[in-house]
Amino acid sequence: MDPATHDHAIIINTGRCGSTMLSELIAEQSDTLSVQEFLMWVAPGIATEKVLTGSAYWSALSAPNAQLATLFRIGLVPPEVRYPAHGRWAGNLTELPQILATTLPKISADPDRLFDMLAGLVPAFPEQSLARHHRMFLDLLTSLAGRRRWVERSGGSSNIAPDLLGTSPTRGSST
């Protein structure tokens, strides 16, 4: 599927407002990829430099999230974390790549396999802005899932809406 044909949307919300249920309903649409907790949990950890290489972008996505690692260390696993108990990092959640904590487990029954596939593709992304990396990444996920569009929803995203929209994968997009 040609990424240029992917429709897309970002849902901004306050959190604790039913947005997870909305994401679950969106996921029931056979042509729509429901991307959950990507921009709020994963993307803010990436420096908003003007231009990033694909390798630098992947390094950020695949690094552990310091806040989550602290919560894992003290035994407080947030309900948004959906990494499977049988996964590769299940015995060492403090080292869990942030993209595997919330986003990939909602997209694939085998998030470790999807992670490995992405590890072979994302570092080859061209040098480009953070917003373009996000768009390219979400379009790639959509293509790999055989879907026509993606909808990203992160709980509590209204708290960081101005920053989020500044690096939005839909920024400057005509669709």
Salt bridges, closest charged atoms under 4 A:
ASP7 OD2 - ARG148 NH1 2.59
GLU24 OE2 - LYS106 NZ 2.54
ASP31 OD2 - ARG148 NE 3.77
ASP31 OD1 - ARG149 NH1 2.93
GLU37 OE2 - ARG153 NH1 3.06
GLU80 OE2 - ARG16 NH2 3.47
ASP116 OD2 - ARG88 NH2 2.56
ASP139 OD1 - HIS6 ND1 3.40
ASP139 OD2 - ARG135 NE 3.03
